[in-house]
Amino acid sequence: MLVTNFMPPSSSSTHFIELLKQPRGVDKKHQVLDRVHSTFQDIANLVPLTPLRLEKIVRERMPNIYTKEPFIVMYVENMLRLESGAAGKLVGGSMIVAIMDRLIDLDVEIAWDDILQDDFSKGIFDMELEDLEGFSDHVQQDGNELTRESLIQRFFGGNLVAEKLDSLLVLTFEHLESCTESGRLIQVFETLLQSFQKTVLTAYKSKFAQFVMFYACSLDPENCGKMFASTLVDIFVSGVYPAWRMSAVAYLASYLSRAKFVTPSFVATTLESLVKWCFEYCNNQDGDINPKAHKVFYAGCQAIMYVLCFRMKSIISVPRLRSQLRLLRIEDILRHPLKPLQVCLPSIVEEFLRLAKTNGIFAVPDTFADYGMLESELSRAFGGIERLDMFFPFDPCLLRKSDRFIRPNFVYWSMVRSSYYEDEEDESASDEDITEAGVDMADDISVDEDIAHFDEFDYSLDKMSITPRDSSAKFGGRVHGFVQMPSKIRPSTSPESL
């Protein structure tokens, strides 16, 4: 009877939904729930093992994903109240696990088609959403005004499942903040981590539920953040199931790349673990290129390159870390007969090679064409049917309310690309000065050749799911230095892929 009062009576659901929008309705809700939870405490004081019975009832009565948003949110609010209350020692862990399970249920209910509709190939997701705020107050797309808000509305407006997930994420984030204030975050995070391994990690391309882990790590990078990364490394290095290992390294790469609170030193140390495993794998292999047989290895190689696309500049800016990066056997791995450069996503390979050549960290080929600029049969075979090679789970969050928690701690590609672009501008200016001084630069690439080279990239990479390139022309004109990375990894839909 008490648990039934976690939600208003279903017979008057419409009335209570409207009532909850008013101050007196909110006050009424608090009065009822305060009495419910104080009664739980009184019962537990009389019969200490009662919370164990309560746990089973709460889980069994938990609303399904089709329950109206205000009711499912209210129910989860009560579950979190139990988790942080006196009964939390007995039932808190199961409350967290049940909530994460429901988040995944909602997440998988959102089809990829809800995010990546047919017209995404026109360039909608060629830009990360935060760029719409700084790029222009009024951006034009096919004659219609396009803003960040309207873009989110376009894909999730009226999507009731996405709205429920968004509200529950906000509720969970706020609970994690309260756990931090009370000094309980690590305890709760350990439960979250176990739930993550059983549900989120094994879910097929989870879209938003994983940001619970991201936000928890941002609240305590030194403990939770490192624990999360170390767990992912362990799963990749010594896991049993290839699909889980590939998923783990994708999570790891995306986390290291996107988490603003992760230090360059920790990124370099974690990369060293990945490189060590890949190098040892190469030493134990005599065969030639084979995407299906060595898909875990290729996933590891792609993760290394992906992270370096985001973090190379911050790593090499520290002399000690620059030396550490140079000592890694990355070149040996990339030149191995398994040929990861021909199997991993061309967009990531090309950007990695370009940055490596620009910064002089690794010896790279003179021409990227040696490794194929279009999506090859080998890169399409990598990952198998599930295409986990296309999965980087911490791409920008597309949920309106929960995004405000993620944004301050998030690294967008534009932040990284703009710094690289500034370096390239400085180098170009230096080259011009040298030319004016009469120095022979016949061996260097001319500016015109360089521009032509990247124009060729634009044509081929228009079909790629994640690659830095100039997309501003698709939004009303070309703006100097406006080069972005698309917000979502996705399978290519180009005719060549079909």
C-alpha positions as CSV (number, residue, x, y, z in Angstrom):
1,M,0.0,0.0,0.0
2,L,2.8,2.4,0.8
3,V,4.7,1.7,-2.4
4,T,1.5,2.3,-4.3
5,N,1.6,5.9,-3.1
6,F,4.9,6.4,-5.0
7,M,2.6,7.6,-7.8
8,P,-0.8,9.3,-7.9
9,P,-4.0,7.1,-8.4
10,S,-4.2,6.0,-12.0
11,S,-7.9,6.7,-12.1
12,S,-7.2,10.4,-11.8
13,S,-3.9,10.6,-13.7
14,T,-4.8,13.5,-15.9
15,H,-6.1,15.5,-12.9
16,F,-2.9,14.9,-10.9
17,I,-0.6,15.7,-13.8
18,E,-2.2,19.1,-14.0
19,L,-2.2,19.5,-10.2
20,L,1.6,18.7,-10.1
21,K,2.2,21.7,-12.3
22,Q,0.9,24.0,-9.6
23,P,2.6,24.9,-6.3
24,R,-0.2,23.4,-4.2
25,G,0.1,20.2,-6.1
26,V,3.8,20.0,-5.4
27,D,3.2,20.7,-1.8
28,K,0.6,17.9,-1.7
29,K,3.1,15.5,-3.3
30,H,5.8,16.3,-0.7
31,Q,3.3,15.9,2.2
32,V,2.2,12.5,1.0
33,L,5.7,11.2,0.2
34,D,7.2,12.5,3.5
35,R,4.5,10.5,5.4
36,V,5.2,7.4,3.2
37,H,9.0,7.5,3.8
38,S,8.6,8.3,7.5
39,T,6.3,5.2,7.8
40,F,9.0,3.1,6.1
41,Q,11.4,4.2,8.7
42,D,9.1,3.5,11.6
43,I,8.4,0.0,10.2
44,A,12.1,-0.7,9.7
45,N,12.8,0.4,13.3
46,L,10.4,-2.2,14.5
47,V,11.4,-4.9,12.1
48,P,15.0,-4.3,10.8
49,L,14.8,-6.7,7.9
50,T,11.7,-5.2,6.5
51,P,13.7,-3.2,3.8
52,L,14.6,-6.5,2.1
53,R,10.9,-7.1,1.6
54,L,10.5,-3.5,0.5
55,E,13.2,-3.9,-2.1
56,K,11.4,-6.7,-3.9
57,I,8.1,-4.8,-3.9
58,V,9.7,-1.6,-5.3
59,R,11.4,-3.4,-8.1
60,E,8.3,-5.4,-9.1
61,R,6.1,-2.3,-9.1
62,M,8.5,-0.1,-11.1
63,P,6.7,1.5,-14.0
64,N,7.5,0.3,-17.5
65,I,8.7,2.6,-20.3
66,Y,5.2,3.4,-21.5
67,T,4.2,5.0,-18.2
68,K,3.5,8.7,-18.5
69,E,6.6,10.8,-17.8
70,P,5.5,12.6,-14.6
71,F,4.6,9.2,-13.0
72,I,7.8,7.3,-13.9
73,V,9.9,10.3,-12.8
74,M,8.0,10.5,-9.5
75,Y,8.5,6.7,-8.9
76,V,12.3,6.9,-9.6
77,E,12.5,10.0,-7.3
78,N,11.1,7.8,-4.5
79,M,13.6,5.0,-5.4
80,L,16.5,7.5,-5.1
81,R,15.1,8.7,-1.8
82,L,15.2,5.2,-0.5
83,E,18.8,4.8,-1.7
84,S,19.9,7.9,0.2
85,G,17.8,7.1,3.3
86,A,18.2,5.0,6.3
87,A,17.3,1.9,4.4
88,G,20.0,2.6,1.8
89,K,22.5,0.2,3.3
90,L,20.2,-2.7,2.5
91,V,18.3,-1.6,-0.6
92,G,20.4,1.2,-2.1
93,G,22.4,-0.9,-4.5
94,S,19.4,-2.6,-6.0
95,M,17.6,0.8,-6.4
96,I,20.6,2.0,-8.5
97,V,20.7,-1.1,-10.6
98,A,17.0,-1.1,-11.3
99,I,17.1,2.6,-12.4
100,M,20.0,1.9,-14.7
101,D,18.1,-1.0,-16.2
102,R,15.1,1.3,-16.9
103,L,17.4,3.9,-18.4
104,I,18.7,1.3,-20.8
105,D,15.2,0.1,-21.6
106,L,14.3,3.7,-22.6
107,D,17.5,4.1,-24.5
108,V,17.2,1.1,-26.7
109,E,13.6,2.1,-27.4
110,I,14.9,5.1,-29.2
111,A,15.7,3.8,-32.7
112,W,18.7,5.1,-34.5
113,D,16.3,6.3,-37.2
114,D,15.0,8.8,-34.6
115,I,18.5,10.3,-34.6
116,L,19.9,9.6,-38.0
117,Q,17.1,10.3,-40.4
118,D,17.4,10.1,-44.2
119,D,18.3,13.8,-44.5
120,F,21.3,13.6,-42.1
121,S,23.5,13.1,-45.2
122,K,22.8,16.7,-46.1
123,G,25.1,17.8,-43.4
124,I,22.9,18.3,-40.3
125,F,25.3,16.3,-38.2
126,D,28.4,17.5,-39.9
127,M,28.7,20.1,-37.1
128,E,28.6,19.5,-33.4
129,L,25.7,21.2,-31.8
130,E,27.6,23.6,-29.7
131,D,28.9,25.3,-32.8
132,L,25.5,26.5,-33.8
133,E,25.5,28.8,-30.9
134,G,28.8,30.5,-31.7
135,F,28.7,30.2,-35.5
136,S,25.7,32.4,-36.2
137,D,22.6,33.6,-34.6
138,H,20.6,32.7,-37.7
139,V,22.0,29.7,-39.7
140,Q,20.2,28.8,-42.9
141,Q,19.6,25.3,-44.1
142,D,17.5,24.9,-47.2
143,G,16.0,28.4,-46.6
144,N,14.9,27.5,-43.0
145,E,16.3,29.0,-39.9
146,L,18.3,26.4,-38.0
147,T,19.4,26.9,-34.4
148,R,20.7,24.4,-31.8
149,E,17.3,24.3,-30.1
150,S,15.5,23.8,-33.4
151,L,17.9,21.0,-34.4
152,I,17.2,19.1,-31.2
153,Q,13.5,19.8,-31.6
154,R,13.7,18.4,-35.1
155,F,14.9,15.0,-34.0
156,F,13.4,14.7,-30.5
157,G,10.4,17.0,-30.5
158,G,7.4,14.8,-29.6
159,N,9.6,11.8,-28.9
160,L,8.0,10.8,-25.5
161,V,10.6,8.1,-24.8
162,A,13.5,10.5,-25.3
163,E,11.8,13.1,-23.0
164,K,11.3,10.5,-20.3
165,L,15.0,9.4,-20.6
166,D,16.1,13.0,-20.5
167,S,14.1,13.7,-17.3
168,L,15.3,10.6,-15.6
169,L,18.9,11.4,-16.5
170,V,18.5,14.9,-14.9
171,L,17.1,13.3,-11.8
172,T,20.0,10.8,-11.6
173,F,22.6,13.5,-12.2
174,E,21.1,15.6,-9.3
175,H,21.2,12.5,-7.1
176,L,24.9,12.0,-7.9
177,E,25.5,15.6,-6.9
178,S,23.9,15.0,-3.6
179,C,25.9,11.9,-3.1
180,T,29.1,13.9,-3.7
181,E,28.0,16.5,-1.1
182,S,27.3,13.7,1.5
183,G,30.6,11.9,0.7
184,R,28.9,8.8,-0.7
185,L,29.7,9.1,-4.4
186,I,32.4,6.4,-4.5
187,Q,30.1,3.9,-2.8
188,V,27.3,4.6,-5.3
189,F,29.8,4.7,-8.2
190,E,31.0,1.1,-7.5
191,T,27.4,0.0,-7.9
192,L,27.0,2.0,-11.0
193,L,30.2,0.5,-12.5
194,Q,28.9,-3.0,-11.8
195,S,25.6,-2.2,-13.5
196,F,27.4,-0.6,-16.4
197,Q,29.3,-3.8,-17.1
198,K,26.2,-5.9,-17.1
199,T,23.7,-3.7,-18.9
200,V,25.2,-0.6,-20.6
201,L,28.4,-2.1,-22.0
202,T,26.5,-5.1,-23.4
203,A,23.7,-3.0,-24.9
204,Y,23.8,-2.5,-28.6
205,K,25.1,1.0,-29.2
206,S,23.6,2.7,-26.1
207,K,22.9,6.3,-27.0
208,F,22.5,8.3,-23.8
209,A,22.3,6.2,-20.7
210,Q,26.1,5.9,-20.5
211,F,26.3,9.6,-19.6
212,V,25.5,8.7,-16.1
213,M,29.0,7.2,-15.9
214,F,30.5,10.2,-17.6
215,Y,28.9,12.7,-15.2
216,A,29.8,10.6,-12.1
217,C,33.4,10.5,-13.3
218,S,33.3,14.3,-13.7
219,L,32.3,14.8,-10.1
220,D,35.3,12.8,-8.9
221,P,37.9,12.3,-11.7
222,E,40.7,11.2,-9.4
223,N,38.8,8.2,-8.0
224,C,35.7,7.5,-10.1
225,G,37.3,8.7,-13.4
226,K,40.3,6.5,-13.0
227,M,38.4,3.5,-11.8
228,F,36.1,3.7,-14.9
229,A,39.0,3.9,-17.3
230,S,41.0,1.1,-15.6
231,T,37.9,-1.2,-15.7
232,L,37.6,-0.6,-19.4
233,V,41.2,-1.3,-20.0
234,D,41.0,-4.5,-18.1
235,I,37.9,-5.7,-20.1
236,F,39.7,-4.9,-23.4
237,V,43.0,-6.5,-22.4
238,S,41.7,-9.6,-20.7
239,G,38.0,-9.9,-21.5
240,V,36.5,-13.1,-22.9
241,Y,33.9,-11.9,-25.4
242,P,35.2,-10.0,-28.5
243,A,32.1,-7.8,-28.8
244,W,32.4,-6.7,-25.2
245,R,36.1,-6.0,-25.6
246,M,35.5,-3.9,-28.7
247,S,32.7,-2.1,-26.9
248,A,35.0,-1.5,-23.9
249,V,37.8,0.0,-26.0
250,A,35.3,2.2,-27.8
251,Y,34.0,3.5,-24.5
252,L,37.5,4.1,-23.3
253,A,38.6,6.0,-26.5
254,S,35.5,8.1,-26.4
255,Y,35.9,8.8,-22.7
256,L,39.6,9.8,-22.9
257,S,38.8,12.0,-25.9
258,R,35.7,13.8,-24.6
259,A,36.3,14.1,-20.8
260,K,37.7,17.6,-20.2
261,F,38.6,16.6,-16.6
262,V,41.0,13.8,-17.7
263,T,44.6,14.9,-17.5
264,P,47.0,14.5,-20.4
265,S,49.3,12.5,-18.1
266,F,46.5,9.9,-17.4
267,V,45.6,9.8,-21.1
268,A,49.2,9.1,-22.0
269,T,49.5,6.3,-19.4
270,T,46.3,4.7,-20.5
271,L,47.4,4.9,-24.2
272,E,50.6,3.1,-23.1
273,S,48.5,0.2,-21.9
274,L,46.6,0.0,-25.2
275,V,49.7,0.3,-27.3
276,K,51.5,-2.4,-25.2
277,W,48.6,-4.9,-25.8
278,C,48.5,-4.1,-29.6
279,F,52.2,-4.4,-29.9
280,E,52.3,-7.8,-28.1
281,Y,49.4,-8.9,-30.3
282,C,51.4,-8.0,-33.4
283,N,54.4,-10.0,-32.2
284,N,52.2,-13.1,-31.9
285,Q,50.8,-12.8,-35.4
286,D,52.4,-13.9,-38.7
287,G,49.4,-13.6,-40.9
288,D,48.2,-10.9,-43.2
289,I,45.4,-8.4,-43.0
290,N,42.1,-10.0,-41.8
291,P,39.4,-7.7,-40.4
292,K,37.2,-10.5,-39.0
293,A,39.9,-12.6,-37.4
294,H,41.6,-9.6,-35.8
295,K,38.7,-7.3,-35.1
296,V,39.6,-6.7,-31.4
297,F,43.1,-5.7,-32.5
298,Y,41.8,-3.3,-35.1
299,A,39.4,-1.8,-32.5
300,G,42.4,-1.2,-30.2
301,C,44.4,0.5,-33.0
302,Q,41.4,2.7,-34.0
303,A,40.9,3.7,-30.3
304,I,44.6,4.8,-30.1
305,M,44.4,6.9,-33.2
306,Y,41.0,8.4,-32.2
307,V,42.3,9.5,-28.8
308,L,45.4,11.0,-30.4
309,C,43.2,13.0,-32.8
310,F,41.7,14.7,-29.7
311,R,44.6,14.6,-27.3
312,M,47.8,14.8,-29.3
313,K,48.3,18.5,-28.8
314,S,47.8,18.4,-25.0
315,I,50.2,15.5,-24.7
316,I,53.0,16.9,-26.8
317,S,52.8,20.2,-25.1
318,V,54.3,18.6,-22.0
319,P,58.0,17.6,-22.7
320,R,57.9,14.5,-20.5
321,L,54.7,13.2,-22.1
322,R,56.0,14.1,-25.6
323,S,59.0,11.8,-24.9
324,Q,56.7,9.1,-23.5
325,L,54.6,9.2,-26.6
326,R,57.6,9.0,-28.9
327,L,58.8,5.9,-27.1
328,L,55.6,4.0,-27.7
329,R,55.7,1.4,-30.4
330,I,52.9,2.9,-32.4
331,E,54.8,3.1,-35.7
332,D,55.7,-0.6,-35.4
333,I,52.0,-1.5,-34.9
334,L,50.8,0.7,-37.9
335,R,53.5,-0.8,-40.2
336,H,52.8,-4.4,-39.2
337,P,51.5,-6.8,-42.0
338,L,48.1,-6.7,-40.3
339,K,47.9,-3.2,-41.8
340,P,45.5,-1.5,-39.3
341,L,45.7,1.7,-41.4
342,Q,43.9,0.0,-44.2
343,V,41.2,-1.5,-42.0
344,C,40.3,1.2,-39.4
345,L,37.9,4.0,-40.4
346,P,39.5,6.1,-43.1
347,S,38.3,9.3,-41.6
348,I,40.1,8.6,-38.3
349,V,43.2,7.3,-40.1
350,E,43.6,10.3,-42.3
351,E,43.1,12.8,-39.5
352,F,45.6,10.9,-37.3
353,L,48.2,10.8,-40.1
354,R,47.7,14.4,-40.8
355,L,48.2,15.5,-37.2
356,A,51.1,13.1,-36.7
357,K,52.9,14.5,-39.8
358,T,52.1,18.1,-38.7
359,N,53.5,17.6,-35.3
360,G,56.4,15.4,-36.3
361,I,55.7,12.7,-33.8
362,F,55.6,9.6,-36.0
363,A,57.1,8.8,-39.3
364,V,54.1,8.7,-41.7
365,P,53.9,8.1,-45.4
366,D,54.3,11.1,-47.8
367,T,50.8,10.5,-49.2
368,F,47.7,9.4,-47.4
369,A,46.3,7.9,-50.6
370,D,48.5,4.8,-50.0
371,Y,46.0,3.8,-47.3
372,G,42.8,4.6,-49.3
373,M,40.7,7.8,-48.9
374,L,37.4,6.1,-49.5
375,E,35.7,3.6,-47.3
376,S,37.2,0.3,-48.4
377,E,35.9,-3.2,-48.3
378,L,38.3,-3.9,-45.5
379,S,37.1,-1.1,-43.4
380,R,33.5,-2.1,-43.9
381,A,34.3,-5.7,-42.9
382,F,35.9,-4.5,-39.7
383,G,33.5,-5.0,-36.8
384,G,31.2,-7.5,-38.4
385,I,27.5,-7.0,-38.7
386,E,27.2,-5.0,-35.5
387,R,29.7,-2.4,-36.8
388,L,31.0,-1.7,-33.3
389,D,33.9,0.0,-35.1
390,M,31.5,2.9,-35.8
391,F,30.6,3.3,-32.1
392,F,32.0,6.1,-29.9
393,P,29.5,6.4,-27.2
394,F,30.4,9.8,-25.7
395,D,29.6,11.8,-28.7
396,P,27.7,15.0,-27.9
397,C,24.5,14.5,-25.9
398,L,21.4,15.4,-27.9
399,L,19.0,15.5,-25.0
400,R,17.9,19.1,-24.1
401,K,17.8,19.0,-20.3
402,S,20.6,16.7,-19.4
403,D,23.0,18.3,-21.8
404,R,23.6,21.2,-19.4
405,F,25.2,18.8,-16.9
406,I,27.5,17.3,-19.5
407,R,28.5,20.4,-21.5
408,P,30.9,22.1,-18.9
409,N,32.9,18.9,-18.7
410,F,32.9,18.0,-22.4
411,V,35.5,18.4,-25.2
412,Y,34.0,19.2,-28.5
413,W,35.9,18.7,-31.7
414,S,35.8,22.4,-32.5
415,M,37.8,23.1,-29.4
416,V,40.5,20.7,-30.6
417,R,40.4,21.5,-34.2
418,S,40.6,25.3,-33.7
419,S,43.9,24.9,-31.8
420,Y,45.3,22.8,-34.6
421,Y,44.1,25.3,-37.1
422,E,45.9,28.1,-35.3
423,D,49.1,26.1,-35.3
424,E,48.8,25.5,-39.1
425,E,48.2,29.2,-39.6
426,D,51.3,30.0,-37.7
427,E,53.3,27.5,-39.7
428,S,51.9,29.0,-43.0
429,A,53.0,32.5,-41.9
430,S,56.4,31.2,-41.0
431,D,56.7,29.6,-44.4
432,E,55.8,32.8,-46.2
433,D,58.5,34.7,-44.2
434,I,61.1,32.1,-45.2
435,T,60.1,32.3,-48.9
436,E,60.4,36.1,-48.9
437,A,63.9,35.7,-47.4
438,G,64.8,33.7,-50.5
439,V,65.0,30.3,-48.9
440,D,64.4,27.4,-51.3
441,M,61.2,25.5,-50.3
442,A,60.9,23.4,-53.4
443,D,60.6,20.3,-51.3
444,D,57.6,21.6,-49.2
445,I,54.0,21.4,-50.1
446,S,52.7,24.6,-51.5
447,V,49.6,26.3,-50.0
448,D,47.6,25.7,-53.2
449,E,48.6,22.1,-53.3
450,D,47.6,21.8,-49.6
451,I,44.2,23.3,-50.2
452,A,43.6,21.1,-53.2
453,H,44.6,18.1,-51.1
454,F,42.0,18.8,-48.5
455,D,39.4,19.6,-51.1
456,E,39.9,16.1,-52.2
457,F,39.4,15.0,-48.6
458,D,36.1,16.9,-48.5
459,Y,34.7,14.9,-51.4
460,S,35.6,11.5,-50.0
461,L,34.9,12.4,-46.4
462,D,31.4,13.7,-47.1
463,K,30.4,10.1,-46.8
464,M,32.3,9.4,-43.6
465,S,30.7,9.3,-40.2
466,I,33.3,11.2,-38.2
467,T,36.0,13.3,-39.6
468,P,37.1,16.9,-39.2
469,R,36.3,18.9,-42.2
470,D,34.9,22.3,-43.3
471,S,31.1,21.9,-43.2
472,S,30.3,25.6,-43.0
473,A,29.4,25.8,-46.7
474,K,26.4,23.6,-46.1
475,F,25.1,26.1,-43.6
476,G,25.1,29.2,-45.7
477,G,28.7,29.9,-46.6
478,R,32.3,29.2,-45.9
479,V,33.7,30.8,-42.8
480,H,37.5,31.0,-42.3
481,G,38.7,28.4,-39.9
482,F,35.3,26.8,-39.3
483,V,36.2,23.1,-39.5
484,Q,34.2,20.6,-37.5
485,M,33.8,17.0,-36.6
486,P,30.3,15.5,-37.0
487,S,28.6,14.8,-33.7
488,K,27.7,11.2,-34.3
489,I,29.5,8.2,-35.5
490,R,27.3,6.4,-38.0
491,P,27.5,3.8,-40.7
492,S,28.1,5.3,-44.1
493,T,25.1,5.5,-46.4
494,S,27.0,6.4,-49.5
495,P,26.3,4.3,-52.7
496,E,29.8,3.0,-52.4
497,S,29.0,1.4,-49.1
498,L,25.7,-0.1,-50.3
